[in-house]
Amino acid sequence: MLALKGHRILHISPKKATLEQGKDITSIDSDGVVHCYQLKGDDVTLDRWRREIKPELDVLVDVPPKHPSLSGDAKWVCHLVVNGEFKGEALREIYDTRQAWVDRGKKSFDTVTRGELLREFCDAYGTYLPRELNDFSGFLDLYREGGAEPLNKELLSQLIEGFFGQILPDRTKIPSNNEVRQTLNAAAISVAYLLTNKYKEKNHVAIIEGWLMLAAYVMAVAEKTGIDQKYWKPCQDVIAQAIEGTFDDLVAEIGDRSHYAESAAVPYADAYVYKARVTILAGYLAAFVISKVALGSSIPSKSTIEHFLTEALDKKLIQMTTEGECAQLAIAAVALSAMGDNVRARRLNGSCLQALLDFSDEKGFLDPYVEPQEVIRTFLGLSLHPVYPVMGKNSYAMEALVLIHTYLRDRDALTNWWRKISHISFQTFKPRDPWQWFYWRSPHGKVEGRFPAQTQSWASLVQSTSQPDDGTPQLLREQWEYLPLLLCLMPHRFSGSSIRNVLSNLPATSGGTSVPEPGK
């Protein structure tokens, strides 16, 4: 909203910052006035005002904003923003406090409450909310979805495509830069609104998936239009911050848990979903690790994540019923290697590869578009549209698993498996346009399949793991830290092409044998 009003955002305080000096957001308006915002959720009672908020406001108004873009004599004003209301005696005391500070010649502050926020949001974003009956029904369905439920990614993708209908049409017209920026900002507000119940239930995975879905479409806009990043990067940065904060919460919760079961009205029912949930968690935590490696950053709570991944593997808390879960486990194997555990990395990736080979003699696994909850409903006889394995001797994941195992330098295992591998068709979906890679379901493209050679040079396999693949959009090759996260969100994009762009950017694995001379 501030960006649409012409503000330049100077700083957004990290969620757990200790030196924010009362300033959650600092911006500068078109007249050069600096605005400092303290943001608070929920209603403000008198007790909360005295105990929590007033001490922070003292710092907000007493300490001038510090930023490299600001001069020492910059004019600045302060705001207290709450998405609730001031309750009871708090209203009077806040008014008296403001007046007393003005009377003493002290800098004061103004307030913005729920009603004012809603009015400004409606003014800024009203034209971008769903207008068609079907869109609006979907919007309400997604908003009312239970907080503990998995995110309906299919529906969210349709809504985001509706938001972006004017800037991502299947035609050559290029929208204006301002139109792109306004639409992205509007979509970010809408997605945050739609995730309200997920936040209430602390459904961290669903929150991460919601923001990742929006991030994918933001990158689609940037890839398709080629506009300057100043029009879309601020929105991407806000999304990245939301994802980072949610991962912090997820890791903290895992560190506090003695088990990973969820309480329910029928506790033993959790047995049906337990391994599926742990598998999803393993994939996302692993992707988070790889994204940090990509950025050259330290891995927050590395020991907690490492313990979770090793425990999930050693205690067999994970499962693989679909090729989508195969993608998440393969990413976990790459993360284990990145953290120095090549033994478990080989074991995990090798198990996925062996399972695909074993089941290819029957009907194969479920394809990567199938969600785990669909599998569980089918198994329990609760689905109106049951899902069944159909892949047979075709696999979207096999080539990627072979490349990962090559990266892990497990030549002997691949030698033993190669005869059976050569009888599996490597399947790949190629979108017609690179930017459609980011779509949940690309509207145009084709599936291509090929059988690997019956004999394979080890040296050429090793070389292929260090070469980026142009089958992945240019923007994603430049910002490859998003790639492992998006492969967890959209495992149907997990392929030899996409995994090459992960492996080629990682440091060479320290485990296994040295690269041998070329040979069969």
C-alpha positions, 0 to 999 in steps of 0.5 A, spaced: 500 500 500 505 504 501 509 503 495 502 504 491 502 511 495 508 513 492 513 511 498 520 508 497 521 503 502 527 504 506 527 498 511 522 492 513 525 490 520 526 482 520 521 478 524 526 477 530 530 483 530 533 486 536 535 492 534 529 495 530 528 501 535 521 501 535 521 501 527 518 495 523 517 499 517 521 505 515 519 509 508 520 516 505 514 519 501 514 523 495 516 530 499 522 527 502 518 526 509 521 519 512 515 515 515 516 510 521 511 505 523 510 501 529 505 495 527 501 491 532 496 485 531 490 484 534 486 489 539 489 494 544 487 493 551 489 498 557 494 493 560 497 491 553 498 499 551 502 500 558 506 493 558 508 492 551 506 498 546 508 504 550 515 502 551 516 501 544 513 507 542 518 511 547 523 508 543 520 510 536 519 517 537 525 518 541 530 515 537 531 518 530 531 513 524 538 511 521 539 509 514 544 510 509 539 514 504 538 519 510 541 525 512 542 527 519 537 533 519 531 529 515 524 530 517 520 524 520 514 522 523 511 516 527 505 512 526 502 506 530 498 501 526 494 496 529 489 491 525 484 491 531 481 497 535 483 500 541 479 497 547 476 501 553 480 505 557 486 504 552 483 509 547 483 515 552 490 514 555 493 513 548 489 520 546 492 523 553 499 520 552 499 523 545 497 530 547 501 530 553 507 529 549 505 535 544 504 539 550 511 538 552 514 539 545 516 532 544 515 528 538 508 525 538 505 519 533 498 518 529 494 512 529 491 507 524 486 502 526 483 497 522 477 501 519 482 506 516 486 500 513 481 496 510 478 503 507 485 504 504 486 497 502 480 497 498 482 504 495 488 501 493 486 494 491 479 494 489 480 493 482 484 487 483 480 483 487 476 477 483 470 480 479 467 474 476 462 469 480 467 463 479 473 467 481 469 470 487 467 463 489 474 460 489 476 466 493 471 465 498 472 457 498 480 458 499 479 463 505 474 459 508 479 453 508 480 450 514 487 452 517 490 445 519 488 443 512 493 442 506 493 448 501 489 447 495 494 449 490 490 448 484 485 453 486 490 458 489 494 458 482 487 459 478 486 465 483 493 468 482 492 467 474 486 471 475 489 476 478 495 476 473 490 476 467 492 482 464 499 482 465 500 474 463 495 473 457 497 469 452 498 474 447 504 479 445 501 485 448 506 488 454 503 491 460 505 498 463 511 497 468 506 501 473 500 496 471 505 490 473 507 493 479 500 495 482 498 488 480 504 484 484 502 488 490 495 487 490 496 479 489 501 479 495 496 483 499 490 478 497 495 472 498 496 474 505 489 475 506 487 468 503 492 465 508 489 468 514 486 461 517 493 458 516 497 463 520 492 462 525 493 455 526 500 455 525 500 451 519 507 453 516 508 448 510 501 451 507 504 458 509 510 457 505 507 454 499 502 459 499 508 464 498 512 460 494 506 459 489 506 467 488 513 467 488 513 463 482 508 467 478 512 473 480 518 470 476 513 468 471 511 476 470 519 478 470 521 472 465 515 474 460 515 481 460 523 482 461 521 489 465 526 492 470 527 488 476 525 495 480 518 494 478 517 486 481 523 485 486 520 489 492 514 484 491 519 478 491 523 481 497 517 481 501 515 474 499 522 472 501 522 475 507 515 472 509 518 465 507 524 466 511 520 468 517 515 462 516 521 457 516 524 460 522 517 458 526 517 451 523 524 449 525 523 452 532 517 448 532 520 442 530 526 443 535 521 443 541 517 437 539 518 430 542 514 427 536 511 429 529 504 427 530 498 432 530 493 431 535 486 430 533 479 428 535 481 421 533 488 420 535 490 414 531 487 416 525 494 420 524 497 414 523 495 414 516 498 421 514 504 421 519 509 419 514 506 423 508 507 429 513 514 428 515 516 427 508 513 433 506 517 437 512 523 433 510 523 436 503 521 443 504 527 443 510 532 440 505 530 445 500 531 451 505 538 448 506 540 448 499 537 455 498 541 458 504 547 454 501 546 458 494 546 464 497 552 463 501 549 464 507 549 460 514 544 455 515 539 457 521 539 452 526 543 447 522 543 442 527 535 441 528 534 440 521 540 435 520 537 431 526 530 432 523 532 429 516 537 423 519 531 421 524 526 421 519 531 417 515 534 412 520 527 411 523 523 410 517 518 416 518 518 417 510 514 414 505 514 414 497 508 413 494 508 418 488 513 421 484 512 427 487 514 424 494 520 422 490 522 429 488 522 431 495 526 425 498 531 426 492 532 434 495 533 431 502 538 427 499 542 433 496 541 437 502 544 431 507 550 431 502 551 439 502 551 438 510 557 433 509 553 426 510 554 423 504 553 416 507 545 417 508 545 422 502 547 416 498 542 411 502 536 415 501 537 417 493 539 410 492 532 407 495 528 412 491 532 409 485 531 402 487 524 403 488 522 406 482 526 400 478 522 395 482 515 398 481 517 399 474 516 392 473 508 393 475 504 399 474 510 404 477 508 409 481 503 415 481 505 421 477 508 427 480 501 431 479 498 427 484 497 430 491 499 425 498 492 427 500 489 424 494 493 417 495 490 417 502 483 418 501 484 412 495 487 408 500 481 409 505 476 408 500 474 415 501 475 418 494 470 419 489 476 420 484 481 414 486 488 415 483 492 409 481 499 408 479 500 408 471 507 410 470 510 403 469 516 403 465 516 411 464 518 416 470 519 423 470 524 423 476 529 417 474 533 422 470 534 426 476 535 421 481 541 418 476 544 425 476 544 426 483 547 419 484 552 421 479 553 427 483 554 423 490 559 419 486 556 412 487 559 409 481 558 402 483 551 402 484 549 405 478 553 400 474 549 395 478 542 398 476 544 401 469 541 395 465 534 396 468 535 404 468 536 403 460 529 400 460 526 406 463 523 412 459 526 418 462 519 423 461 520 430 461 514 436 460 517 442 456 513 448 456 512 452 450 514 458 453 520 458 458 515 463 463 510 458 463 515 453 467 512 457 473 505 455 472 502 450 476 499 447 470 503 450 464 497 451 459 502 449 453 507 444 452 509 437 450 511 431 454 518 428 451 521 421 453 527 418 451 531 411 453 538 412 456 543 408 452 544 401 454 552 403 456 554 410 459 560 413 460 561 415 467 565 421 465 560 424 461 555 423 467 559 426 471 560 432 467 553 433 466 552 434 473 556 440 473 553 443 466 547 448 467 541 446 463 538 452 459 531 448 459 530 452 465 528 459 465 533 464 465 531 468 471 531 461 475 538 460 473 540 466 475 536 466 482 537 458 483 536 459 490 528 458 489 529 452 485 529 447 490 523 450 494 519 450 487 521 443 486 518 441 492 512 446 491 511 443 484 514 436 484 512 435 476 517 440 474 523 435 478 527 433 472 534 432 469 534 439 466 532 442 473 536 438 477 542 440 473 541 447 475 541 445 482 547 440 482 552 445 477 551 450 482 553 446 488 560 445 491 563 438 488 561 433 493 567 431 498 565 423 499 566 417 494 571 416 489 575 421 485 572 422 478 575 416 474 578 416 467 572 415 461 570 408 460 563 404 460 
